[in-house]
Amino acid sequence: MIAGINTDMIVMAIWGLIFAIFVIKLFQSIRLVPTKSAYIVERLGKYHSTLDAGFHALVPFVDKVAYIHDLKEETIDVPPQECFSCDEVNVEVDGVIYISVVDPVKASYGVTDYRYAAIQLAQTTTRSVIGTLDLDRTFEERDVISAKVVEVLDQAGAMWGIRVHRYEIKNITPPETVKNAMEMQVNAERERRALLAKSEGDKQSKINRSEGIKTETINHSEGEMQRRINEAEGKGEEILTIARATAESIERMATVIAAPGGKNVVRMQLGAQYLKQLDGVSSGESKVILPGNMMDFDHWMNSIGLEETPKPK
């Protein structure tokens, strides 16, 4: 009796376990795929389908989700590695890869681990490219190195179901001895540029100073020339004015002389001036000897054509 009850309990426990496993598998067969994700389904160990975003129901005990891929762009760090440049300088280089899965089937079955494969290929390509460049150019040709790595990874990515968007070098670290030499070179170049800039400044300063002196001299000479021109023009105007006044006075004198009784008037004015001049010739303490004809006023007037006009009777 007790043995029969134990057997029934064992059978019920087995059926209960089978039912629990079936329920669990039934729930596991229901898949909700998130956006930008892809599930690879295998049926009896063979690729069956790719599940896109949404609700999906699998066949329990037959179908299995073998791979889950995130289709968003992801960042993969490339560990530091030692590389030798063309001039045999050992440098340490690391970087970062930006990739995304474009074909989930190839990413699952085309390569064992596409992330690891991409890292290894990026490192080997970086070493080969840096080996063709001098140390100085490795710092300048980062874009060339990145473009070459992206090109190689794109060719391999076509078989791996991935797309390489870009590759960026984070650090290029030379040895300490080379770094110190580069710092000394940079300092020397900086000092050379400073000396060159100072000499250029001194040269420009001297040029500006000489240009200023030249301009000042030209302005001074032009000012002196203009002053002399103005003085000459002023003297010319003065001479012309005096000449015009003299001519006008002569014309007026001629007009007066030509008028009736004009000569007598002129003789009277000249006589008054003559007597005035004679009065100032001598002083109390001095004696003046004059020619005899100096006192002959009529003779002087007649010599200049101002003979006395006889009065009408």
C-alpha positions in Angstrom: 0.0 0.0 0.0 2.7 2.5 1.0 4.8 1.4 -2.0 1.9 2.1 -4.3 1.4 5.6 -2.9 5.1 6.4 -3.2 5.0 5.3 -6.9 2.0 7.5 -7.6 3.7 10.4 -6.0 6.8 9.9 -8.0 4.8 9.7 -11.2 2.9 12.9 -10.3 6.1 14.7 -9.5 7.6 13.6 -12.8 4.5 14.8 -14.7 4.5 18.0 -12.6 8.1 18.6 -13.6 7.4 18.0 -17.2 4.5 20.4 -17.1 6.6 23.1 -15.4 9.3 22.6 -18.0 6.7 22.9 -20.8 5.3 26.1 -19.3 8.7 27.5 -18.9 9.6 26.7 -22.5 6.2 28.1 -23.6 7.0 31.4 -22.0 10.5 31.3 -23.4 9.2 30.8 -26.9 7.5 34.2 -26.6 10.0 36.9 -27.6 9.6 40.7 -27.5 12.4 42.2 -29.6 13.4 45.8 -28.8 13.9 48.5 -31.4 17.3 48.5 -33.2 17.9 44.9 -32.1 18.0 41.6 -34.0 17.6 38.0 -32.7 19.0 35.1 -34.6 16.8 32.0 -34.4 18.1 28.4 -34.9 15.8 25.5 -35.5 17.3 22.2 -34.4 20.8 23.7 -34.5 20.4 25.3 -38.0 19.8 28.9 -38.8 16.1 29.5 -39.3 15.2 33.3 -39.2 16.1 36.7 -38.0 13.6 38.4 -35.6 13.2 42.1 -36.0 11.7 44.5 -33.5 8.2 43.4 -32.2 6.3 40.4 -30.9 7.4 36.9 -32.0 6.4 33.3 -31.0 8.8 30.4 -31.3 8.2 26.7 -31.4 9.0 25.3 -28.0 11.8 22.7 -27.8 12.6 23.3 -31.5 13.5 27.0 -32.0 16.2 28.7 -30.0 17.5 32.3 -30.0 21.2 31.7 -30.6 22.5 35.3 -31.0 21.3 38.7 -30.0 22.7 41.7 -31.8 22.4 45.4 -31.0 22.1 47.3 -34.3 23.0 50.7 -32.8 26.4 52.2 -33.4 28.8 51.2 -30.7 32.3 52.3 -29.6 35.1 49.9 -29.2 38.4 50.9 -27.5 41.6 49.7 -29.2 44.1 48.9 -26.5 47.5 50.7 -26.6 50.2 48.9 -28.7 53.8 49.5 -29.6 54.6 50.5 -33.2 57.9 51.4 -34.9 58.0 54.3 -37.2 60.0 54.5 -40.5 62.9 56.1 -38.6 62.8 53.2 -36.1 61.3 55.1 -33.2 59.1 53.1 -30.9 55.7 54.8 -30.1 52.7 53.6 -28.3 49.4 54.1 -30.1 45.7 53.6 -29.0 42.4 54.5 -30.6 38.7 53.9 -30.8 36.5 52.3 -33.4 32.9 53.2 -34.2 31.0 50.3 -35.8 27.5 48.9 -36.2 26.0 45.6 -37.2 24.3 45.8 -40.7 23.9 42.0 -41.4 23.1 40.1 -38.2 23.5 36.7 -40.0 27.0 37.4 -41.1 27.9 38.9 -37.8 26.8 35.6 -36.2 28.2 33.1 -38.6 30.8 35.0 -40.6 33.2 35.5 -37.7 33.5 34.2 -34.2 33.7 37.6 -32.5 33.5 40.6 -34.8 34.5 43.0 -32.0 37.7 41.2 -31.2 38.4 40.8 -35.0 37.9 44.5 -35.6 40.3 45.4 -32.8 43.0 43.0 -34.1 42.7 44.2 -37.6 42.8 47.9 -36.5 46.0 47.3 -34.6 47.7 45.4 -37.4 46.7 48.1 -39.9 47.9 50.9 -37.6 51.3 49.2 -37.2 51.7 48.8 -40.9 50.8 52.4 -41.7 53.0 53.9 -39.0 55.9 51.8 -40.2 55.8 53.8 -43.5 55.9 57.2 -41.8 58.6 59.2 -39.9 58.0 60.1 -36.3 57.2 63.7 -37.1 54.6 62.7 -39.7 52.8 60.3 -37.4 51.6 63.3 -35.5 50.6 65.1 -38.7 49.1 62.2 -40.6 46.5 61.0 -38.1 43.8 61.4 -40.8 45.8 59.2 -43.2 46.2 56.5 -40.6 42.5 56.6 -39.7 41.4 56.6 -43.3 43.6 53.5 -44.0 42.2 51.6 -41.0 38.6 52.4 -42.0 39.3 51.2 -45.6 40.7 47.9 -44.4 38.0 47.3 -41.8 35.3 48.1 -44.4 36.7 45.4 -46.7 36.6 42.8 -43.9 33.4 44.2 -42.5 31.5 43.2 -45.7 32.2 39.6 -44.8 31.6 40.1 -41.1 28.2 41.9 -41.5 29.5 45.1 -39.8 30.1 48.6 -41.0 33.0 50.7 -39.7 32.0 54.4 -39.5 35.3 55.8 -38.4 38.5 55.2 -36.5 40.1 57.8 -34.3 43.6 57.7 -32.8 43.5 58.9 -29.2 47.2 59.0 -28.3 50.6 58.6 -29.9 53.1 58.4 -27.1 56.8 58.4 -28.0 59.5 57.4 -25.5 60.7 59.9 -22.8 64.0 60.5 -24.5 62.3 61.3 -27.8 59.7 63.4 -26.1 62.5 65.5 -24.4 64.2 65.9 -27.7 61.0 67.0 -29.4 60.4 69.5 -26.6 63.9 70.9 -27.1 63.2 71.1 -30.8 59.9 72.9 -30.2 61.5 75.3 -27.8 64.3 76.1 -30.3 61.8 76.6 -33.0 59.8 78.9 -30.7 62.9 80.9 -29.8 63.8 81.2 -33.5 60.4 82.5 -34.3 60.6 85.0 -31.5 64.0 86.3 -32.7 62.6 86.4 -36.3 59.6 88.3 -35.1 61.7 90.7 -33.1 64.0 91.4 -36.0 61.1 91.9 -38.3 59.7 94.3 -35.7 63.0 96.2 -35.5 63.2 96.3 -39.3 59.7 97.6 -39.6 60.3 100.2 -36.8 63.4 101.5 -38.6 61.5 101.6 -41.9 58.6 103.5 -40.3 61.0 105.9 -38.6 62.8 106.6 -41.8 59.5 107.0 -43.6 58.5 109.5 -40.9 61.7 111.5 -41.3 61.4 111.4 -45.1 57.8 112.6 -44.9 58.8 115.3 -42.3 61.6 116.5 -44.6 59.4 116.6 -47.6 56.7 118.5 -45.8 59.3 120.9 -44.4 60.8 121.6 -47.8 57.4 121.9 -49.4 56.4 124.3 -46.7 59.6 126.4 -47.1 59.1 126.3 -50.9 55.5 127.5 -50.5 56.6 130.2 -48.0 59.2 131.5 -50.5 56.6 131.4 -53.3 54.2 133.3 -51.1 56.8 135.9 -50.2 57.8 136.2 -53.9 54.2 136.6 -54.9 53.7 139.1 -52.1 56.8 141.1 -53.2 55.6 141.0 -56.8 52.2 142.2 -55.8 53.9 144.9 -53.8 56.0 146.0 -56.7 53.0 145.9 -59.0 51.0 148.0 -56.6 53.8 150.5 -56.2 54.3 150.6 -60.0 50.6 151.2 -60.5 50.5 153.9 -57.8 53.6 155.5 -59.4 52.1 155.3 -62.8 48.9 156.8 -61.6 50.8 159.6 -59.8 52.8 160.3 -62.9 49.6 160.3 -65.0 48.0 162.7 -62.6 51.2 164.9 -62.5 51.2 164.9 -66.3 47.5 165.8 -66.3 48.2 168.6 -63.8 51.1 169.9 -65.8 49.2 169.8 -69.1 46.4 171.8 -67.5 46.5 175.7 -67.7 48.7 177.0 -64.9 49.7 173.5 -64.0 53.4 174.1 -64.4 53.3 177.1 -62.0 51.5 174.9 -59.4 54.1 172.2 -59.7 56.9 174.8 -59.5 55.4 176.2 -56.3 55.2 172.7 -54.7 58.7 171.8 -55.7 59.9 175.2 -54.6 58.4 174.7 -51.1 60.0 171.3 -50.8 63.3 172.7 -52.1 63.4 175.4 -49.5 62.4 172.9 -46.8 65.3 170.7 -47.7 67.7 173.6 -47.8 66.6 174.7 -44.4 67.5 171.3 -42.9 70.9 171.0 -44.6 72.8 173.1 -42.0 72.7 173.1 -38.3 74.2 175.4 -35.7 77.4 173.5 -35.3 78.0 172.5 -38.9 78.9 174.3 -42.1 77.8 173.1 -45.5 79.4 174.2 -48.8 77.1 173.9 -51.8 77.7 174.6 -55.5 76.7 178.1 -56.6 74.1 176.9 -59.0 72.3 175.0 -56.2 70.7 178.3 -55.3 69.5 178.9 -58.8 66.0 177.4 -58.5 64.8 178.7 -61.8 67.7 177.0 -63.6 66.8 173.6 -62.0 63.1 174.0 -63.0 63.9 175.0 -66.5 66.3 172.0 -66.8 63.4 169.6 -66.1 61.0 171.5 -68.4 59.0 173.4 -65.8 59.8 176.9 -66.9 57.6 179.5 -65.4 54.5 180.3 -67.6 54.3 184.1 -68.1 51.1 185.7 -66.8 48.8 187.1 -69.3 48.7 190.9 -69.6 
